[in-house]
């Protein structure tokens, strides 16, 4: 089976893609339009290519194959559920134990610039 399929690797690859898109959505929600990674489209496309994530796999598992639409939906969800959370996400990583580590700081904090 290909990495983008319904194997554990395929599910993991799509999860990584969703985390990346959610990161972009969160920061846009906190800091406003224009606060996504400058190359987010290219990074998402490269992630799909490297991990074998096909448009068909995305269509089977997500509400849209359009990343812009997915980010807009996630921005709306963040604003609805966490309107007061102003942390700007600087980085994400998976720990050796499999947990997700998020590096963030409040938007007004000098480390968020």
LINQUIFEN-V368083 format. One record per pair of residues at least 12 apart in sequence whose ideal C-beta (glycine too) atoms are under 10 Angstrom apart, sorted by the first residue. I is the first residue (numbers start at 1). J is the second residue. Records with the same first field share a line. If there is no record, write none. Layout:
# LINQUIFEN-V368083
I = J + J
This chain:
# LINQUIFEN-V368083
1 = 52
2 = 51 + 52 + 53 + 54 + 57
3 = 50 + 51 + 52 + 53 + 54 + 57
4 = 17 + 48 + 49 + 51 + 52 + 53 + 54 + 55 + 56 + 57 + 58
5 = 52 + 53 + 54 + 56 + 57 + 60
6 = 57 + 60 + 61
9 = 51 + 52
10 = 51 + 52 + 53 + 54 + 57 + 61
11 = 57 + 61
12 = 51 + 94
13 = 47 + 48 + 50 + 51 + 52 + 53 + 57
14 = 47 + 48 + 51 + 53 + 57 + 58 + 60 + 61 + 62
15 = 100
16 = 47 + 51 + 53 + 92 + 94
17 = 43 + 44 + 47 + 48 + 51 + 53 + 57 + 58 + 62 + 67 + 70
18 = 58 + 61 + 62 + 70 + 74
19 = 92 + 94 + 100 + 102
20 = 37 + 40 + 43 + 44 + 47 + 67 + 92
21 = 36 + 40 + 44 + 47 + 62 + 67 + 68 + 70 + 71 + 73 + 74
22 = 70 + 71 + 74 + 75 + 77 + 78 + 89 + 92
23 = 36 + 37 + 40 + 71 + 74 + 89 + 90 + 91 + 92 + 102 + 104
24 = 36 + 37 + 40 + 41 + 43 + 44 + 67 + 68 + 70 + 71 + 74 + 75 + 89
25 = 70 + 71 + 72 + 73 + 74 + 75 + 76 + 77 + 78 + 79 + 89
26 = 71 + 74 + 75 + 77 + 78 + 82 + 85 + 87 + 88 + 89 + 102 + 104
27 = 40 + 75 + 78 + 87 + 88 + 89 + 90 + 104 + 107 + 112
28 = 40 + 71 + 72 + 74 + 75 + 78
29 = 71 + 74 + 75 + 76 + 77 + 78 + 79 + 80 + 82 + 83 + 85 + 86
30 = 75 + 78 + 79 + 82 + 85 + 86 + 87 + 88 + 89 + 104 + 106 + 107 + 112
31 = 86 + 88 + 107 + 112
32 = 107
33 = 75
35 = 88 + 107
36 = 71
40 = 67 + 68 + 71
41 = 67 + 68
44 = 67 + 70 + 71
45 = 67
48 = 67
58 = 70
85 = 104 + 106 + 107
86 = 104 + 105 + 106 + 107 + 108 + 109 + 112
87 = 102 + 103 + 104 + 105 + 106 + 107 + 109 + 112
88 = 103 + 104 + 105 + 106 + 107 + 108 + 109 + 111 + 112 + 113
89 = 102 + 103 + 104 + 105 + 112
90 = 102 + 103 + 104 + 105 + 111 + 112
91 = 103 + 104
92 = 104
